[in-house]
Structures are given as structure tokens and as C-alpha cells.
Amino acid sequence: MARDIKFLVKDIEDATRKAAQLAAVQIMNGLAKAGPAYTGRFSSAWYAVPKGGSVGGPRGSGSIYSYDKRNVPLARFQAGTWYQIRNGMPYADEAMDLAPYVPEPFKKQAAVKPQQYGSRAPGARRGDLSGAGKNTITAPLDWWARYNAAGQLQADLARGFRAGFGEARGFQ
């Protein structure tokens, strides 16, 4: 009997690790779709890293990046935070409307998501557009806060955990 319980605990730990991994993948895909995507580089720079871990740069451009399990290493089972999901682009705070927008010259190209046009006042946030103008956005103002507060983060987390436990041995 004790032997069966020992294996049950290991099975639960393995299932939880897989569920956390797939939840991170779901969340990163949700962020890539909800956030701005002019070149696709920001959408490809989401990373699930251990607490205090470092992030890399963009994985690609030209489209909205699609994450899978290869992008999220399987975490070790331990108490506390397993993953922090962060974006590796240097302008991430601006793209998430957490800091004022600082225009930088870049090569014009077709946006990978539909754009809205308007005018942005100096020092405004990325998503602050009004009236007519040549400034563009590919995600609404405060998309980051809305993704978190409107329940999309929770839905992606739940979808990932369901998929992870469904994939795990003995939990199908």
C-alpha cells in the first residue's frame, strides 16, 4: 500500500508540472494574440522563466508567434512560483502601456495585426490615440491590464491546466 501511495504522489507531481507547463504555453499564446504586434517581434519575446531567471530576445518576426511546449522547459516540482512570464523586448513596458511611449525610428512594413490610426500626444502611452493622425496601434490601450482583469489570463491558465492533467499518465 505504501508503495502505491509513493507512486501516486510522483504521478500527481508529474501531472502538476505538465499542467503548469501547458498553462504557461496557453498564457503566452494569449498574450501574443492580445498584445501589440506591428512586426511580430514583441509577440515572439514572451518567456516562461523560473523566478529570477533571465529572458531572451525575439524568436521571430513577420507574424504573431505561436508557442508550444518546446518554449517552456518543464519546471522542477517545488513550492512557490514555478514560472514568471515576462517579455524580453527592451520596450516591453511601453508596449504594455506601463510607461510613456518613446518613438524610435524603424523600417516601415505591413503590420502583422490590423492597425488603428490617430494622433498621440508627446509623453502619452502607446495606446493613447485620438482624432486623425499617422500614429498607429495594433492593440487597444491597457490591453495588458484588460487581459489580466477581464478573465482571459484565468481562462488561459485553466485551459492549460486541464490540458496538462489530461496529458498526464493516470489523469485522463
N, C-alpha and C positions, 0 to 999 in steps of 0.2 A: 504493500500500500504506500509506504513512504517513497519508494522508487517512482511510483506513478505520479505522486504529488510533485516530486523533484522535476520530472519531465513536463508536467503541466505548467509549472512556474516558468520554465525555459520557453515553452510554447507561447505563453502569454507575453513574455518579454520579446520574443522574436516577432510576434504579431504586432505588438505595440510599436516596435522600431520600424517595421514595414509601413504601418499606418501613418506614423509621423513623417516618414519619407514621402509617401504619396500625398499627404496633406500639404507638405511644403511644395511639391510639384504643382498641385492644384492652385495654391495661393499664388505662386509665381506666374502661372499662366493667367490667372485672374488679374494680377497687377499689370502684366504685359498688355492685356486687352483693354483694361480700364484707363491706363495712363497715356500720356502723350507719346506719339510715335511719328515724328517727322521723317527721320532717316531710318528708324528701326534700331539704332544703337542703344538707346535708353531701354527699350523693351527687352533687349538681349543681355542686359547687365545686372539682372537680379540674381542674387546668390543666397543660398541657404548655408550658413556657416555656423560652426559651434560658437558659443558665447565668447566674444573677444577675438574671433577669427578674422582673417583679412579677406577682402573681396578682390575680384579681378576686374578687368575691363569688359568691354562689349564682346559678345561672341559672334556678332554678325551685323549686317545692315541690309537695307532694301526690303525688309518685310517685318511683320511682327513675329518675334521669336516664339517658338513652341518648345516648352520644357518637357523633359521626361526624367525617368529615374537616373539616367546617367549624369544629370546635372546636380543631383543631390546625393552625396555619399551617405550610406547607411550609418546612422549615429549609434554610438555605444549606449547601452541601457544604463541610465543613471538618473538620479533625482534632479529636478530643476529644469532649466532651459536646455533643450536639445539643439534647436536651431534659432538663429536670428536671420530674418530675411531682410537683406539690405541691397541697395543698388550701388554699383561700383563707379558710376559716372561722376566726374568732379562737379557737375552741375545738378546733382540729384535733388538737393534742397530746393533749387529754383524750379525744377520740373515737377516737384511735389507741392508747389505753391507754399513752401515754408519760408522762403527767403525772396527778397525782391529780384525781379528778372534783370539780368545784366546781358544786354545784347552782345553777341560775338559774331564776327563775320564767318560765314560758312558758305560752302558751294551750294547754290540753289539747285534743287532737284524736285521731282514729284514726291509729295508726301505719301507715306505708306498707309495713312488713315485720312478720312475726309477732314478738310480744314474749315475753320470759320475765320472770317476776316473782320478786322476792326482796327481801332486805334488804341494803343497802350501808352499811358502817361509815363514819363520818366519815373523810375523807382517803384512802379506798380509790379504786382506779381504776374507771373507768366500767363495765367488765365484771365487777367483783368483786361477785357476788351470792351470798347463801347463805340457806337457810331460806325462811320465808314473809315477805312484806312487800309494800309498794306500789311499790318501785323497779322500774324496767324496763330491759331491754336489748334491742336488735334485732340485735346481732351478738355472738358469743362473746368472752370475754376473750382478748386477744392476737391478734385476727383479723388485724391488720397484720403482725405477725411471722410468723404462720402462712401468710399469703398469699405472703410472700417466701420463707420457708424450705421450705414444702411443695411448691414447684414450680409454683404457679399463676402467679406472675409470669413465670417462664421459659416456661411454656406459652403465655401470652398474648403474650409477646414473639415467640416462634416463629411463632404463628398470624398475627400482624400482618405479620411479615417475609415469610412465604410469600405472603400476600395481596398485599402491596405489590410483590413481584417478579413475581407473576403478572399484575398490572395493568400493569406497565411494558412499554413497547414493546420487542419482541425477546426478552422473557424468558418468554413464555407456553408 
